[in-house]
Amino acid sequence: MIVAGIDAGSRTIKIVLWEGFRGAMVGAGIADQGVEQDALAGALLDRLLGETGRARSDLGRVVATGYGRNIMSMADSTVTEITCHAVGVGHVLPGARTVIDIGGQDSKLIRLDGDGGVRDFAMNDRCAAGSGRFLEVIAARLGVELSALGALARRSERPAAISSMCVVFAETEIIGLLASRTPPADLAAGVQASMANRVVAMAGRHLDPPIVFTGGVALVPGMSDALATALGHPLQVAPDPRMTGALGAALIAAGHRDPVPARVAPASPW
């Protein structure tokens, strides 16, 4: 039997196909998000099924997660991204106790128990300054590709202090710093450190290792090092970190883990 996990995120749609008999991933893909989210997800699902010689009639259960989960017409059920990331991380890196997920529009810190279940979590979805969107805006302002931001930050001799908690105000702050001839390398390093410090503030207390970094921002060079420095702990980047939520949804569809509600930590002030 083949099942599917769909992560309809704020910026991209990710789908994982899982074959229960083999206990293995048989397909995975990603597409940019858009207005017609359901149609985009359906087209991606059909493409992935076609690549394995299958059709929707061959599908067993489909579980959706992410911001757009409730509009996925092909989904049999929905599960929060908190649970799906916990299940996905537990599969690829068993024994993890903390998950840091930073995506296009939000960031999450998930604490796991000894069995890989969600113990509690904190989430910032109110301000883009703690997300991938913040890095995109700043990279554009500095005139570099997002993928080059880490290399630029490594050339910094004195990282700039970025104090603004809002992406709009932070951009304005950076314009002022550029006008005062602050080197772009120092601004890039300061932005990465600022994001990492927001995660530390969200954590609020000691984090249990091993710590795993997921989400699209985990692929931005320099961010894992900035987080490790701010947290005072080494961390591991999940294999293919953008797909962790979709993998978790597929595993839940296959019956590997029953979704259990988690306790919510107090909302972050940023």
C-alpha positions as CSV (number, residue, x, y, z in Angstrom):
1,M,0.0,0.0,0.0
2,I,1.2,3.5,-0.8
3,V,0.3,6.5,1.3
4,A,1.1,10.2,1.0
5,G,2.0,13.1,3.3
6,I,1.3,16.6,2.1
7,D,2.9,19.6,3.8
8,A,1.1,22.7,2.5
9,G,3.5,25.3,3.8
10,S,3.3,29.1,3.6
11,R,5.9,29.2,0.8
12,T,6.0,25.7,-0.7
13,I,4.1,22.5,-1.0
14,K,6.0,19.3,-0.1
15,I,4.7,15.7,-0.7
16,V,6.2,12.4,0.3
17,L,5.0,9.0,-0.9
18,W,5.6,6.1,1.4
19,E,5.2,2.4,0.7
20,G,4.1,0.5,3.8
21,F,5.1,-2.9,2.5
22,R,8.7,-1.8,1.9
23,G,8.7,0.7,4.7
24,A,10.4,3.2,2.5
25,M,10.0,6.5,0.8
26,V,9.2,5.9,-2.9
27,G,8.7,9.5,-4.0
28,A,9.1,13.1,-2.9
29,G,8.7,16.5,-4.4
30,I,8.3,20.2,-3.8
31,A,6.4,23.0,-5.6
32,D,6.1,26.7,-5.0
33,Q,2.9,27.8,-3.2
34,G,0.3,29.9,-5.0
35,V,-3.3,31.0,-5.0
36,E,-4.7,27.7,-6.2
37,Q,-3.1,25.6,-3.4
38,D,-5.3,22.6,-3.8
39,A,-4.7,22.4,-7.6
40,L,-0.9,22.8,-7.2
41,A,-0.8,20.1,-4.6
42,G,-2.9,17.8,-6.8
43,A,-0.6,18.4,-9.8
44,L,2.4,17.6,-7.7
45,L,0.8,14.5,-6.2
46,D,-0.2,13.2,-9.7
47,R,3.3,13.8,-11.0
48,L,4.9,11.9,-8.2
49,L,2.5,9.0,-8.5
50,G,3.1,8.9,-12.3
51,E,6.8,8.7,-11.7
52,T,6.2,5.5,-9.7
53,G,3.7,4.1,-12.2
54,R,0.8,4.6,-10.0
55,A,-2.4,6.7,-9.9
56,R,-4.6,8.2,-7.2
57,S,-6.7,5.1,-7.2
58,D,-3.6,3.2,-5.8
59,L,-3.4,5.5,-2.8
60,G,-4.3,4.4,0.6
61,R,-4.5,7.2,3.2
62,V,-3.4,10.8,2.6
63,V,-2.5,13.1,5.6
64,A,-2.1,16.8,5.2
65,T,-0.3,19.3,7.4
66,G,0.9,22.9,7.2
67,Y,-0.9,26.2,6.8
68,G,-3.0,25.0,3.9
69,R,-3.8,21.5,5.2
70,N,-7.6,22.2,5.6
71,I,-8.0,23.0,1.9
72,M,-6.3,19.8,0.6
73,S,-9.3,18.1,-1.0
74,M,-7.3,14.8,-1.5
75,A,-6.5,14.5,2.2
76,D,-8.3,11.9,4.4
77,S,-7.3,13.7,7.6
78,T,-5.1,16.6,8.8
79,V,-2.5,16.8,11.5
80,T,-0.6,19.8,12.9
81,E,2.9,20.5,11.6
82,I,4.2,20.3,15.2
83,T,3.3,16.6,15.4
84,C,4.4,15.9,11.8
85,H,7.8,17.4,12.4
86,A,8.3,15.4,15.6
87,V,7.4,12.2,13.8
88,G,9.6,13.0,10.8
89,V,12.6,13.9,12.9
90,G,12.0,10.8,15.1
91,H,12.3,8.7,12.0
92,V,15.4,10.2,10.4
93,L,17.3,11.0,13.7
94,P,16.0,8.8,16.5
95,G,16.7,10.0,20.0
96,A,16.3,13.7,19.2
97,R,15.0,15.7,22.1
98,T,14.6,19.2,20.6
99,V,13.4,20.3,17.1
100,I,14.0,23.8,15.8
101,D,11.9,24.4,12.7
102,I,12.3,27.7,10.8
103,G,10.2,28.0,7.6
104,G,9.2,30.8,5.3
105,Q,6.8,32.6,7.6
106,D,7.2,31.2,11.1
107,S,9.6,29.4,13.5
108,K,8.9,26.7,16.1
109,L,10.7,25.1,18.9
110,I,9.5,21.6,19.8
111,R,10.5,19.6,22.9
112,L,10.3,15.8,22.6
113,D,10.0,13.2,25.3
114,G,12.1,10.0,25.5
115,D,9.8,8.2,23.1
116,G,9.9,11.0,20.4
117,G,6.4,12.3,21.3
118,V,5.7,16.1,21.6
119,R,6.2,17.3,25.2
120,D,5.5,20.9,24.5
121,F,6.3,23.6,22.0
122,A,6.6,27.4,21.4
123,M,5.9,29.1,18.1
124,N,6.3,32.5,16.5
125,D,3.9,33.1,13.6
126,R,3.3,36.8,14.3
127,C,6.4,38.4,12.9
128,A,8.5,37.5,9.8
129,A,11.7,38.6,11.6
130,G,12.1,35.1,12.9
131,S,11.6,33.4,9.5
132,G,13.0,32.7,6.1
133,R,11.1,35.7,4.7
134,F,13.3,38.0,6.9
135,L,16.5,36.5,5.4
136,E,15.1,36.9,1.8
137,V,14.3,40.6,2.4
138,I,17.7,41.3,3.9
139,A,19.6,39.4,1.2
140,A,17.8,41.4,-1.4
141,R,18.6,44.6,0.4
142,L,22.3,43.6,0.6
143,G,22.2,42.7,-3.1
144,V,23.2,39.1,-2.7
145,E,21.4,35.7,-3.4
146,L,20.0,34.0,-0.3
147,S,22.4,31.2,-0.8
148,A,25.4,33.6,-0.6
149,L,24.3,35.2,2.7
150,G,26.3,32.7,4.7
151,A,29.6,33.3,2.8
152,L,29.1,37.0,3.1
153,A,28.5,36.7,6.9
154,R,31.7,34.6,7.3
155,R,33.7,37.7,6.2
156,S,32.4,39.7,9.0
157,E,34.9,41.2,11.6
158,R,32.3,42.8,13.8
159,P,28.7,41.6,13.4
160,A,26.2,44.5,13.5
161,A,23.6,44.6,16.3
162,I,20.2,44.4,14.8
163,S,17.7,45.4,17.5
164,S,14.4,45.7,15.6
165,M,11.9,42.9,16.2
166,C,9.9,43.5,13.0
167,V,11.1,42.7,9.5
168,V,9.9,46.2,8.2
169,F,11.7,48.1,11.0
170,A,14.8,45.8,10.7
171,E,15.0,46.6,7.0
172,T,14.8,50.3,7.8
173,E,17.5,49.8,10.5
174,I,19.8,48.1,7.9
175,I,19.3,50.9,5.4
176,G,20.5,53.3,8.1
177,L,23.5,51.1,8.9
178,L,24.4,50.9,5.2
179,A,24.2,54.7,5.0
180,S,26.6,54.9,7.9
181,R,29.0,52.6,5.9
182,T,28.6,49.5,8.0
183,P,30.1,46.7,5.9
184,P,27.5,44.3,4.3
185,A,29.4,41.3,5.8
186,D,28.8,42.7,9.3
187,L,25.1,43.2,8.5
188,A,24.7,39.7,7.2
189,A,26.4,38.2,10.3
190,G,24.3,40.5,12.5
191,V,21.0,39.4,10.8
192,Q,21.9,35.7,11.3
193,A,22.8,36.2,14.9
194,S,19.6,38.2,15.5
195,M,17.5,35.3,14.1
196,A,19.4,32.8,16.3
197,N,18.9,35.0,19.4
198,R,15.2,35.1,18.7
199,V,15.1,31.3,18.9
200,V,17.0,31.4,22.2
201,A,14.4,33.8,23.5
202,M,11.7,31.5,22.4
203,A,13.3,28.5,24.1
204,G,13.2,30.4,27.4
205,R,15.2,27.7,29.3
206,H,17.6,24.8,28.9
207,L,17.3,22.7,25.8
208,D,17.8,19.0,25.9
209,P,20.2,17.7,23.2
210,P,20.3,16.2,20.6
211,I,18.9,19.3,18.9
212,V,17.7,19.0,15.2
213,F,17.3,21.9,12.8
214,T,14.5,21.5,10.2
215,G,12.7,23.8,7.7
216,G,13.9,25.6,4.6
217,V,16.1,28.0,6.6
218,A,18.2,25.1,7.7
219,L,19.5,25.1,4.1
220,V,20.7,28.7,4.3
221,P,24.5,28.6,4.8
222,G,25.6,29.9,8.1
223,M,22.3,29.6,10.0
224,S,23.1,26.3,11.7
225,D,26.4,27.7,12.9
226,A,24.7,30.9,14.2
227,L,22.1,28.8,16.0
228,A,24.6,26.5,17.6
229,T,26.6,29.6,18.8
230,A,23.5,31.3,20.3
231,L,22.2,28.1,21.9
232,G,25.6,27.0,23.2
233,H,24.9,23.5,21.9
234,P,25.8,21.7,18.7
235,L,22.9,20.8,16.5
236,Q,22.2,18.5,13.5
237,V,20.5,19.6,10.3
238,A,17.9,17.0,9.4
239,P,18.4,15.2,6.1
240,D,16.5,17.2,3.4
241,P,15.1,19.5,6.1
242,R,12.3,21.0,4.0
243,M,10.7,17.5,3.7
244,T,10.5,16.6,7.4
245,G,6.9,17.7,7.9
246,A,5.7,15.9,4.8
247,L,7.6,12.8,5.8
248,G,6.0,12.8,9.3
249,A,2.6,13.2,7.7
250,A,3.3,10.2,5.4
251,L,4.4,8.1,8.4
252,I,1.3,9.0,10.3
253,A,-0.8,8.0,7.2
254,A,1.1,4.7,7.2
255,G,0.1,4.2,10.9
256,H,3.6,4.6,12.3
257,R,2.5,7.1,15.0
258,D,-0.9,8.2,16.4
259,P,-1.0,12.0,16.5
260,V,-1.2,13.2,20.2
261,P,-2.1,16.8,21.1
262,A,0.8,18.7,22.6
263,R,0.9,21.2,25.3
264,V,1.4,24.7,24.1
265,A,4.0,27.0,25.7
266,P,3.2,30.6,26.3
267,A,3.2,32.7,23.2
268,S,6.4,34.4,22.3
269,P,6.4,38.2,22.6
270,W,8.3,38.6,19.3
